[in-house]
Every structure is written in C-alpha cells, then in structure tokens.
Amino acid sequence: MVVLANDGITSGGQQTLEQAGFEVQTVHVAQEQLANYLIENKVSALLVRSATQVGRDIIDACPELKLIGRGGVGMDNIAVTYAREKGIHVINTPAASSDSVAELVFAHLAGGVRYLHEANRLMPLEGEVHFKALKKSFAGGTELRGKTLGVIGFGRIGKAVARIALGVGMNVIYNDVTSPSEQVEIPFYDGRSVRFDLETIPFEDLLEQADFITLHVPAQKKPVIGAEEIEKMKKGAALINTSRGGIVDEVALVDALEAGKLSFAALDVFTSEPKPEIQILMQPKMSLSPHIGASTAEAQERIGEELAQGVIRLLQTK
C-alpha cells in the first residue's frame, strides 16, 4: 500500500512504515493537484499536518483512500464525519505534542512577565547607548509564583500547562464544559509524583480571577475572547493563545494592549495566518511565534511514530 505524507513525516515514522511493508512517499503535492495525485498513485493513506485540506472533494474523488491521518491535535482541516461515513479511517495524534505546546506557553509567559519580548527587540538597537534607560524601563517585572493561571479548555494540552504551572507554584483554575473535575498529576525525575484535584469554575469567574489566561480549545465559529470578555479581566492581566487563530478577537486585543487594560499578550496562532496583520506584528506588548507549538524534535518524533503505528494497526493485512 502507498502512504503519502504530504506535509512530511519523521525519518523514524517513515522507517516504521517501510519496515511494515508500506511504500512511503514524502513529496509535497499542491492542494489543487492532490486529488489527481492520490488517484494516479493509488494512495491508500494520506498523512497531513495543518497545511493540507482534506475536504469532501478529495474524499469523493479518491475511492481508494482508506485512511487520513493528521499529525497533531485539531482536525478542522479534514472533513472527519464525512470521511468516516464513507468508511475511511481518520486518526490524529492528540497526546504527542501536549508537552511541547505547554512549554511554549510558559516560554511566552515567563518572557512576558519580564518584558523579554520587548527587551530582545530593543537591546540590539539601543543597548549600547541607552543601557541604563532600558534597564530602568524593564526593571518592573513580576514573578509567576503565587499568581493565578486561568486555563480555558482542559484537555491534554490544558492539563500539561496546569502541571507546569502547579510545579512553578501558581494557583490554577480552569473552565471546561465537558470536564467538571480533573486530577492533575505532576511526575518528578526521581519517580515521585504529586496529585492535585481541580474543579471547573464558571467562565466569567475565570476571567475575573486570573492574572494570566491561556486558551486550549478547538476552532470556533466566533472568538472565545472578545472586547466584552477582555473588559471582565483584571487590569494588567495577560492573554496567551497557542490553540487556533480566530479564538481571540485580535482587534479587541490590540485595543486592550494600547489602552493598558492588558499588560501583554502572546500569540502562536493568528486569525489571518499565514499573513498576520501588521497591527499584531508591530505591537510592542505582543510576544509572537510563528505557529511552532508542536515543533520540537521530540514531539515530531512522537507524531511520526504514532501516525505510523495507526496506519499499521488499521491497514496492514493480516
């Protein structure tokens, strides 16, 4: 059987598939040419990330397609229900990148409270001649210990974020309509672990109580955080979005930063991705990264191996 990894796959994942007897193709096929390529090469399994769209048109045009695999958590670029109705397996790797995304949240958070996103912009330009002024400007940072982190969406990634926050000494509150209570376990290097029992709180209570808010929800039809929600947040709070573009109203976010309502914000995903708005890119109180939440070597290896094992489990002939 032929497997097309249209958005790439790790060498380990490719090797696992080839050892199981699959032919793996890693050429990237343009969206408009994808259906023809799948038909001509008799592709049985299509593996994608977020770039390739697998809609009804692809599914209808490719009767030999038996499996669609998404390397990552969200599957909003795949017509999942329709594919399954057609008897096509649809799989993803929801656990593989949780720790990587969680660590990026804290990279932004730790940098934000110490103004590193601004300092790193200005030091190369002004550090030689205005060192003392910059030192004074960035001397009013805060610590994370003892602060309250609000987590909106408490799936695998939300829990991974909570583990780091609890380990740092933060108070964690969360809101998730599908998860009224959760147990979060923090494992340590020596085999010991500590467990925390948490319960969801109302959305508006989270907005009012949190010093920092991080979003971990799937794609939505309208923003989860807009001007009305920001108004309910603490003055000087901060907002982090590493989940999906469009979940935060970026216009309202920029307005809140300019007005001093929020101290800083961090975005790894953008409404107009892959071309973020210039107002976002130039906002000095914004910590930015180019959708790299799952982009660590360790996460990519786990993603490749999980996809390979899923293909083998579902398609390998007995």
C-alpha positions, 0 to 999 in steps of 0.5 A: 500500500502507498502512504503519502505524507504530504506535509512530511513525516519523521525519518523514524515514522517513515522507517516504521512504515517501510519496515511494515511493508508500506511504500512511503512517499514524502513529496509535497503535492499542491492542494489543487493537484492532490486529488489527481495525485492520490488517484494516479498513485493509488494512495491508500493513506494520506498523512497531513499536518495543518497545511493540507485540506482534506475536504469532501472533494478529495474524499469523493474523488479518491475511492481508494483512500482508506485512511487520513491521518493528521499529525497533531491535535485539531482536525478542522482541516479534514472533513472527519464525519464525512470521511468516516461515513464513507468508511475511511479511517481518520486518526490524529495524534492528540497526546504527542505534542501536549508537552511541547505546546505547554512549554511554549506557553510558559516560554511566552509567559515567563518572557512576558512577565519580564518584558523579554519580548520587548527587551530582545527587540530593543537591546540590539538597537539601543543597548549600547547607548541607552543601557541604563534607560532600558534597564530602568524601563524593564526593571518592573517585572513580576514573578509567576509564583503565587499568581493565578493561571486561568486555563480555558479548555482542559484537555491534554494540552490544558492539563500539561500547562496546569502541571507546569504551572502547579510545579512553578507554584501558581494557583490554577483554575480552569473552565471546561464544559465537558470536564467538571473535575480533573486530577492533575498529576505532576511526575518528578525525575526521581519517580515521585509524583504529586496529585492535585484535584481541580474543579471547573469554575464558571467562565466569567469567574475565570476571567475575573480571577486570573492574572494570566489566561491561556486558551486550549480549545478547538476552532470556533465559529466566533472568538472565545475572547472578545472586547466584552470578555477582555473588559471582565479581566483584571487590569494588567492581566495577560492573554496567551493563545497557542490553540487556533487563530480566530479564538481571540478577537485580535482587534479587541486585543490590540485595543486592550494592549494600547489602552493598558487594560492588558499588560501583554499578550502572546500569540502562536496562532493568528486569525489571518495566518499565514499573513498576520496583520501588521497591527499584531506584528508591530505591537510592542506588548505582543510576544509572537511565534510563528505557529511552532507549538508542536515543533520540537524534535521530540514531539515530531518524533512522537507524531511520526511514530504514532501516525505510523503505528495507526496506519499499521494497526488499521491497514496492514493485512493480516 
